[in-house]
Amino acid sequence: MKNEHWQRSCEINARYFGGDPTQPVCARVYAHPPALWRLIFLGAMVLYFRERGHCRRIWAEWVADQQEAQP
């Protein structure tokens, strides 16, 4: 795992949303089609992490990790 926050986010995704246990919540939300709730979540994460494009970066990092794991 990347770090404790990444691991916790993956656990939340798997436990509460039934998602892939390797995918952080931000990556899951970013992958969804445009919707008001998604826009609100993405904006909230920018404010929380003080990083523009936070969810996009997490999603891209997760996708790269998945591609590296392919045989």
C-alpha positions in Angstrom: 0.0 0.0 0.0 1.0 3.6 -0.6 0.5 5.0 2.9 -1.9 4.7 5.8 -4.4 7.2 4.3 -4.4 5.3 0.9 -5.0 2.0 2.8 -7.9 3.5 4.9 -9.5 4.9 1.7 -9.3 1.5 0.0 -10.8 -0.2 3.1 -13.7 2.3 3.1 -14.3 1.8 -0.6 -14.4 -2.0 -0.1 -16.4 -2.1 3.1 -19.0 0.6 2.7 -19.3 0.8 -1.1 -18.6 -2.7 -2.2 -15.7 -1.5 -4.4 -12.3 -2.9 -5.4 -10.2 -3.2 -2.2 -7.2 -1.7 -4.0 -9.1 1.4 -5.2 -9.2 4.5 -3.0 -12.5 6.4 -2.7 -11.2 9.4 -4.6 -10.3 7.2 -7.6 -13.7 5.5 -7.5 -15.6 8.9 -7.4 -13.4 10.4 -10.1 -14.2 7.4 -12.5 -17.9 8.1 -12.2 -19.7 10.1 -14.9 -20.3 13.8 -14.3 -23.0 14.5 -11.7 -23.7 17.1 -9.1 -22.7 14.9 -6.2 -19.4 14.0 -7.9 -18.6 17.7 -8.5 -19.3 18.5 -4.8 -17.1 15.6 -3.7 -14.3 16.6 -6.0 -14.5 20.2 -4.8 -14.5 19.1 -1.2 -11.4 17.0 -1.7 -9.6 19.9 -3.3 -10.4 22.0 -0.2 -9.5 19.2 2.3 -6.2 18.2 0.7 -5.4 21.7 -0.6 -4.4 20.1 -3.9 -6.0 21.0 -7.2 -7.0 17.9 -9.1 -6.5 15.7 -6.1 -9.0 13.0 -7.1 -7.7 13.0 -10.7 -4.2 12.5 -9.4 -5.2 9.6 -7.2 -7.2 8.0 -10.0 -4.3 8.3 -12.4 -1.9 6.8 -9.8 -4.3 3.9 -9.2 -4.7 3.2 -12.9 -0.9 3.2 -13.4 -0.6 0.8 -10.4 -3.2 -1.5 -12.0 -1.4 -1.5 -15.3 1.9 -2.3 -13.6 0.2 -5.3 -11.9 -0.9 -6.8 -15.2 1.1 -9.8 -16.3 
